[in-house]
């Protein structure tokens, strides 16, 4: 079966396969600026139609499926919600919350079982100043009915348009231990709380806490659904060039929690801040494999090896 794409202009793009909506990419502005207005993917589903994203959970209303974020950026919050202030905790500082403005889709193509869009965005600080230009790419590919899986690639190229450096950090760089969330973030559905997390290590599957702040080429999160008798697995993977040794601007670490909430982020500033000089750019490329079933380490590794970058 082929991929079908529908576009509700000014609002969202829906990608389907075999009668199942695999994802909805929503780019209309959110109504509440405190939630950091920006595009996001929700719902995200497996080939069997099982939903694997959460949306506006009561603990963090600004968590919306799969979205690009920046929790601490030169004193602004492009993550949404409360801002962490060392010594004071999380505070609802509305004047710190920025937004990401959709500017257009220069590319939009469906061919050979793949869908790709390119998007232009502007990162705008709370006062209205334009701080960065983003070139984003989202590709749906490698639909494999036998494996019960499909893949989503998300790319970002961000350019500083200020006349001073952009400083990227996280709550951990601001003083909160092991809370280095920032970058591309996934929020799972409520029934994924307590799910299993593993990485490409030998031995038994480690607890999620042992992977918090770790580095690695991939990380997998498996949850068990309510209502249906079944599991789903998401595999989060770095492209080779995301490594500092291959040209990345800064080392990435995993931000992952299974309790009290299910979430994973490709954190680009977990332990240390980094600066993006005026006129300079950085780029990252990520992959998310969405699969039916509870995958073990061997199955994850084998499947990833079969997918080319």
Helices and strands as residue ranges (DSSP letters): E 3-8, E 12-17, E 20-26, G 33-35, E 40-44, E 55-57, E 60-64, E 66-67, E 72-73, E 83-85, E 89-91, G 94-96, E 99-111, E 114-124, E 130-144, E 149-160, E 166-169, E 184-187, G 190-192, E 196-199, H 208-211, E 218-224, E 231-238, G 240-242, G 244-246, E 253-257, E 263-267, E 274-276, E 281-292, H 297-305
